[in-house]
Amino acid sequence: MGWFFEPGLFSSGPVQTAAVVGGLVAVVSAVVGIFTVLRGQSFAGHSLADVATAGGSGALLLGLSPLTGFLGGGILGGLAMDLIGVQRVRTRDLATGIVLGVATGLSALFLYLDTTTRDISGATQQILFGSIFSVSSSTVPVVALSAAVALALVALVYRPLVLSSVSTETAVARGVPVRLVGSIFIVALAVAVGLSALAIGAILSTALLIGPAASALRLVGRMWSALLTAVLLGVGTTWLGIVVSYDSYYWTSSHKSLPVSFCVVAIDVVVFLASGLRRAWR
């Protein structure tokens, strides 16, 4: 496999950190993404990505880690959406639209201040499109803890979450606290989006959240099989994107690598299109 793995790939510290962080993020995004697709809350995930942009750029402005802003902003945005009424179908678009508009405005303001008042070079690139090769190894424990929290929240409400995702009316009839379950899930969704923003940037974070999950639901019909398939697709896509980005440094004499975020999203799109071949063949 020497033709595929360029020299120094496995011994590179930044690549090793990127692989660990990317793998953790992919697992959380895949699990949460399955329920996001089933619940029809992809737009909510997109809105939280914009909130993560505002949080990350605001954190840079305060001299904090972007991950702090990604997670903090995402959770606050998720709670705001839940408070406005993201669980009720009639007000779902209203809630996400309000949060999306406010977050976009704050993102523009914070990114402007980052590049003018604090003169932070590459702030826009780092926040919007990510820079996983520059993630410090000291960030790994924080990412692991955040991932564990998100997965624990999903596990805590797994059975009622499945039922309410498939049929809200049935869940209500059986006495499931749908509002509480939805509120817990929206926090897990916010954490997943925040972690994805660290890996591939806030503006592309929903690709890792929705892509593998949508592909998995195309391929299999059972919940546990879909979860496992989404995890495998998400981790495989992320790791392959990291390898391609690293290898692309050696493809030209200019030695300029393709962004990891582009590689991951491009592979994600190819996987999604390929997942529809089985249905098309039938």
PAMAR-584371 format. One line per field, with one value per residue (C-alpha): residue number from 1; residue in three letters; z, y, x; chain. Coordinates in Angstrom, 1 decimal, always signed. Layout:
! PAMAR-584371
num = [NUM_...]
residuo = [ALA_...]
z = [Z_...]
y = [Y_...]
x = [X_...]
cadena = [A_...]
//
This chain:
! PAMAR-584371
num = [1_2_3_4_5_6_7_8_9_10_11_12_13_14_15_16_17_18_19_20_21_22_23_24_25_26_27_28_29_30_31_32_33_34_35_36_37_38_39_40_41_42_43_44_45_46_47_48_49_50_51_52_53_54_55_56_57_58_59_60_61_62_63_64_65_66_67_68_69_70_71_72_73_74_75_76_77_78_79_80_81_82_83_84_85_86_87_88_89_90_91_92_93_94_95_96_97_98_99_100_101_102_103_104_105_106_107_108_109_110_111_112_113_114_115_116_117_118_119_120_121_122_123_124_125_126_127_128_129_130_131_132_133_134_135_136_137_138_139_140_141_142_143_144_145_146_147_148_149_150_151_152_153_154_155_156_157_158_159_160_161_162_163_164_165_166_167_168_169_170_171_172_173_174_175_176_177_178_179_180_181_182_183_184_185_186_187_188_189_190_191_192_193_194_195_196_197_198_199_200_201_202_203_204_205_206_207_208_209_210_211_212_213_214_215_216_217_218_219_220_221_222_223_224_225_226_227_228_229_230_231_232_233_234_235_236_237_238_239_240_241_242_243_244_245_246_247_248_249_250_251_252_253_254_255_256_257_258_259_260_261_262_263_264_265_266_267_268_269_270_271_272_273_274_275_276_277_278_279_280_281_282]
residuo = [MET_GLY_TRP_PHE_PHE_GLU_PRO_GLY_LEU_PHE_SER_SER_GLY_PRO_VAL_GLN_THR_ALA_ALA_VAL_VAL_GLY_GLY_LEU_VAL_ALA_VAL_VAL_SER_ALA_VAL_VAL_GLY_ILE_PHE_THR_VAL_LEU_ARG_GLY_GLN_SER_PHE_ALA_GLY_HIS_SER_LEU_ALA_ASP_VAL_ALA_THR_ALA_GLY_GLY_SER_GLY_ALA_LEU_LEU_LEU_GLY_LEU_SER_PRO_LEU_THR_GLY_PHE_LEU_GLY_GLY_GLY_ILE_LEU_GLY_GLY_LEU_ALA_MET_ASP_LEU_ILE_GLY_VAL_GLN_ARG_VAL_ARG_THR_ARG_ASP_LEU_ALA_THR_GLY_ILE_VAL_LEU_GLY_VAL_ALA_THR_GLY_LEU_SER_ALA_LEU_PHE_LEU_TYR_LEU_ASP_THR_THR_THR_ARG_ASP_ILE_SER_GLY_ALA_THR_GLN_GLN_ILE_LEU_PHE_GLY_SER_ILE_PHE_SER_VAL_SER_SER_SER_THR_VAL_PRO_VAL_VAL_ALA_LEU_SER_ALA_ALA_VAL_ALA_LEU_ALA_LEU_VAL_ALA_LEU_VAL_TYR_ARG_PRO_LEU_VAL_LEU_SER_SER_VAL_SER_THR_GLU_THR_ALA_VAL_ALA_ARG_GLY_VAL_PRO_VAL_ARG_LEU_VAL_GLY_SER_ILE_PHE_ILE_VAL_ALA_LEU_ALA_VAL_ALA_VAL_GLY_LEU_SER_ALA_LEU_ALA_ILE_GLY_ALA_ILE_LEU_SER_THR_ALA_LEU_LEU_ILE_GLY_PRO_ALA_ALA_SER_ALA_LEU_ARG_LEU_VAL_GLY_ARG_MET_TRP_SER_ALA_LEU_LEU_THR_ALA_VAL_LEU_LEU_GLY_VAL_GLY_THR_THR_TRP_LEU_GLY_ILE_VAL_VAL_SER_TYR_ASP_SER_TYR_TYR_TRP_THR_SER_SER_HIS_LYS_SER_LEU_PRO_VAL_SER_PHE_CYS_VAL_VAL_ALA_ILE_ASP_VAL_VAL_VAL_PHE_LEU_ALA_SER_GLY_LEU_ARG_ARG_ALA_TRP_ARG]
z = [+0.0_-0.3_-3.5_-1.4_+1.9_+1.5_+3.6_+7.2_+7.3_+10.3_+12.2_+11.9_+15.3_+13.7_+11.6_+14.6_+16.6_+13.5_+13.2_+16.9_+16.9_+13.5_+14.6_+17.8_+16.0_+13.2_+15.7_+17.6_+14.3_+12.9_+15.9_+16.4_+12.7_+12.4_+14.7_+13.1_+9.7_+11.2_+13.1_+10.1_+11.9_+9.3_+9.1_+12.9_+12.6_+9.9_+12.2_+15.0_+12.7_+12.2_+16.0_+16.3_+13.9_+16.1_+19.2_+17.7_+16.3_+19.6_+21.6_+19.4_+20.0_+23.8_+23.5_+24.2_+22.3_+19.3_+20.6_+23.7_+21.5_+19.2_+22.1_+24.2_+21.3_+20.0_+23.3_+23.9_+20.4_+20.9_+24.1_+22.5_+19.6_+22.1_+24.1_+21.0_+19.9_+17.8_+19.0_+17.7_+13.9_+13.3_+15.0_+14.1_+11.0_+13.0_+15.8_+13.5_+11.3_+14.2_+15.6_+12.1_+11.5_+14.8_+14.6_+11.0_+12.0_+15.1_+13.0_+10.6_+13.4_+15.4_+12.3_+11.3_+14.8_+14.9_+11.7_+12.5_+16.2_+17.2_+13.9_+14.1_+10.8_+9.3_+11.7_+9.0_+7.5_+10.9_+12.0_+8.7_+7.2_+10.1_+10.5_+12.0_+11.4_+13.7_+16.6_+19.7_+21.3_+24.6_+23.0_+22.6_+26.2_+25.8_+22.6_+24.1_+27.1_+25.0_+22.7_+25.7_+27.0_+23.7_+23.3_+27.0_+26.3_+23.3_+25.3_+28.2_+26.1_+23.4_+23.4_+23.7_+21.2_+18.7_+19.2_+19.0_+16.0_+14.1_+15.3_+17.6_+17.9_+19.1_+21.5_+23.0_+23.2_+25.2_+27.6_+26.4_+27.6_+24.0_+24.9_+27.5_+25.1_+22.3_+24.6_+25.6_+22.0_+20.9_+23.4_+22.0_+18.5_+19.5_+20.9_+17.8_+15.6_+17.8_+17.5_+13.8_+13.4_+15.0_+12.6_+9.2_+10.0_+11.1_+7.7_+6.6_+9.9_+8.9_+6.0_+8.5_+10.6_+7.8_+5.0_+6.7_+8.4_+5.2_+3.4_+6.1_+6.2_+2.4_+2.8_+5.8_+7.5_+11.1_+13.7_+15.2_+11.7_+10.6_+13.6_+13.0_+9.3_+9.8_+12.3_+9.9_+7.0_+9.0_+10.5_+7.1_+5.3_+7.8_+7.9_+4.1_+3.9_+6.2_+4.2_+0.9_+2.3_+3.6_+0.3_-1.8_-0.5_-2.7_-5.8_-7.2_-7.0_-5.2_-2.2_-1.3_+0.4_-0.3_+2.8_+4.9_+5.0_+1.2_+1.0_+3.7_+2.2_-1.4_-0.3_+1.8_-1.3_-3.4_-0.7_-0.5_-4.3_-4.3_-1.6_-4.0_-6.6_-4.8_-4.9_-8.5_-9.5_-7.9]
y = [+0.0_+2.3_+3.7_+5.1_+6.1_+8.8_+8.8_+9.8_+9.4_+7.1_+8.6_+12.2_+13.6_+16.0_+13.1_+10.9_+13.5_+14.3_+10.6_+10.3_+13.5_+12.8_+9.2_+10.4_+13.1_+10.8_+8.3_+10.9_+12.6_+9.2_+8.2_+11.6_+11.9_+8.9_+10.4_+13.8_+12.4_+10.3_+13.3_+15.6_+18.1_+18.5_+22.2_+22.5_+20.9_+23.5_+26.3_+25.0_+24.9_+28.7_+29.1_+27.1_+29.6_+32.5_+30.7_+29.7_+33.2_+34.8_+32.5_+33.5_+37.2_+36.5_+34.6_+31.2_+27.9_+27.7_+24.3_+26.1_+28.4_+25.7_+23.6_+26.5_+28.3_+25.2_+24.2_+27.7_+27.8_+24.4_+25.4_+28.6_+26.6_+24.3_+27.2_+28.9_+25.7_+23.4_+20.4_+21.6_+21.2_+24.5_+26.6_+24.5_+26.5_+29.7_+28.6_+27.5_+30.6_+33.0_+31.2_+31.0_+34.7_+35.8_+33.4_+34.5_+38.1_+37.5_+35.3_+38.1_+40.6_+38.3_+37.3_+40.9_+41.8_+38.8_+40.0_+43.7_+44.4_+41.3_+40.6_+36.9_+35.5_+32.7_+33.1_+32.8_+29.7_+28.1_+28.7_+28.1_+25.3_+23.8_+22.9_+19.4_+19.0_+22.0_+20.6_+20.2_+16.8_+18.4_+18.9_+15.1_+14.5_+17.4_+15.9_+12.5_+13.7_+15.8_+12.8_+10.6_+13.1_+13.2_+9.4_+9.1_+11.5_+9.5_+6.2_+7.7_+8.3_+5.7_+3.8_+6.8_+8.7_+5.9_+5.8_+9.5_+9.8_+7.2_+8.3_+11.2_+10.4_+6.9_+8.1_+10.6_+8.0_+5.7_+8.5_+9.2_+12.7_+13.8_+17.4_+16.2_+13.6_+16.2_+18.7_+16.1_+15.1_+18.8_+19.1_+16.0_+17.4_+20.7_+18.8_+16.7_+19.8_+21.6_+18.7_+18.4_+22.1_+21.4_+18.6_+20.0_+23.6_+25.0_+25.7_+22.1_+20.3_+19.1_+17.1_+14.7_+14.8_+14.0_+12.3_+8.9_+8.7_+9.2_+6.7_+4.1_+4.5_+3.9_+0.7_-0.9_-0.9_-1.9_+0.7_-1.0_-1.9_+1.7_+3.0_+0.6_+1.3_+5.0_+4.8_+2.7_+5.1_+8.2_+7.0_+5.5_+8.8_+10.9_+8.8_+8.5_+12.3_+12.8_+10.4_+12.0_+15.5_+14.4_+12.7_+15.6_+17.5_+15.3_+15.5_+18.7_+20.6_+23.5_+21.2_+22.6_+20.1_+19.9_+20.9_+18.0_+19.4_+19.3_+15.8_+14.5_+16.2_+15.1_+11.5_+11.8_+12.9_+10.0_+7.5_+8.9_+8.7_+5.1_+4.1_+4.9_+2.4_-0.5_+1.0_+2.2_-1.3_-2.9]
x = [+0.0_+3.0_+1.5_-1.4_+0.2_+2.8_+6.0_+5.6_+1.8_+1.6_+4.5_+3.2_+1.9_-0.7_-2.0_-2.4_-4.2_-6.4_-7.3_-8.3_-10.3_-11.9_-12.8_-14.5_-16.3_-17.5_-18.9_-20.9_-22.1_-23.2_-25.2_-26.9_-27.3_-29.5_-32.0_-31.6_-32.6_-35.5_-36.9_-36.6_-34.4_-31.6_-32.5_-32.1_-28.7_-27.8_-29.0_-26.8_-23.9_-24.3_-24.6_-21.3_-19.8_-20.8_-19.6_-16.2_-15.5_-16.7_-14.4_-11.4_-12.3_-12.1_-8.9_-10.5_-10.3_-12.7_-13.9_-15.3_-17.3_-18.4_-19.8_-21.1_-22.7_-24.3_-25.8_-27.2_-28.6_-30.2_-31.8_-33.1_-34.6_-36.3_-37.6_-39.1_-40.7_-38.5_-40.5_-43.8_-44.1_-45.9_-43.2_-40.2_-39.3_-39.9_-37.6_-34.8_-35.2_-34.9_-31.8_-30.3_-30.7_-29.3_-26.3_-25.4_-25.4_-23.2_-20.9_-20.3_-19.6_-17.3_-15.3_-14.9_-13.6_-11.3_-9.5_-9.6_-9.3_-7.3_-5.6_-6.0_-4.7_-6.7_-9.6_-12.2_-10.6_-10.2_-13.8_-15.7_-13.7_-11.7_-8.1_-7.9_-4.2_-3.6_-5.7_-3.5_-3.2_-4.3_-7.7_-8.3_-9.5_-12.0_-13.3_-13.5_-15.4_-17.8_-18.4_-19.1_-21.7_-23.5_-23.6_-24.7_-27.6_-28.7_-28.4_-30.4_-33.5_-32.8_-36.1_-38.5_-36.3_-36.7_-40.5_-40.9_-38.7_-40.7_-44.2_-44.8_-48.5_-47.8_-45.2_-47.7_-50.4_-48.1_-47.2_-43.7_-42.6_-41.9_-40.9_-38.3_-36.9_-36.7_-34.9_-32.3_-31.8_-31.3_-28.5_-26.8_-27.3_-25.7_-22.6_-22.3_-22.5_-19.9_-17.5_-18.0_-17.2_-13.8_-13.1_-14.3_-15.4_-18.7_-20.0_-19.6_-20.3_-23.8_-22.2_-20.6_-23.8_-26.3_-24.2_-23.3_-26.6_-28.6_-26.4_-26.9_-30.7_-30.6_-28.7_-30.3_-33.7_-33.1_-32.1_-29.1_-27.8_-28.3_-26.4_-23.5_-23.4_-23.5_-20.6_-18.5_-19.2_-18.5_-15.3_-14.1_-15.0_-13.2_-10.0_-9.9_-10.3_-7.4_-5.2_-6.1_-5.5_-2.1_-1.2_-2.2_+0.8_+3.0_+0.9_+2.3_+5.6_+3.9_+3.2_-0.2_-2.5_-6.2_-8.3_-9.4_-12.9_-13.2_-11.8_-14.2_-17.3_-16.4_-16.0_-19.2_-21.1_-19.7_-20.7_-24.2_-24.6_-23.2_-25.7_-28.5_-27.2_-28.7_-32.2_-31.8_-30.7_-33.8]
cadena = [A_A_A_A_A_A_A_A_A_A_A_A_A_A_A_A_A_A_A_A_A_A_A_A_A_A_A_A_A_A_A_A_A_A_A_A_A_A_A_A_A_A_A_A_A_A_A_A_A_A_A_A_A_A_A_A_A_A_A_A_A_A_A_A_A_A_A_A_A_A_A_A_A_A_A_A_A_A_A_A_A_A_A_A_A_A_A_A_A_A_A_A_A_A_A_A_A_A_A_A_A_A_A_A_A_A_A_A_A_A_A_A_A_A_A_A_A_A_A_A_A_A_A_A_A_A_A_A_A_A_A_A_A_A_A_A_A_A_A_A_A_A_A_A_A_A_A_A_A_A_A_A_A_A_A_A_A_A_A_A_A_A_A_A_A_A_A_A_A_A_A_A_A_A_A_A_A_A_A_A_A_A_A_A_A_A_A_A_A_A_A_A_A_A_A_A_A_A_A_A_A_A_A_A_A_A_A_A_A_A_A_A_A_A_A_A_A_A_A_A_A_A_A_A_A_A_A_A_A_A_A_A_A_A_A_A_A_A_A_A_A_A_A_A_A_A_A_A_A_A_A_A_A_A_A_A_A_A_A_A_A_A_A_A_A_A_A_A_A_A_A_A_A_A_A_A_A_A_A_A_A_A]
//
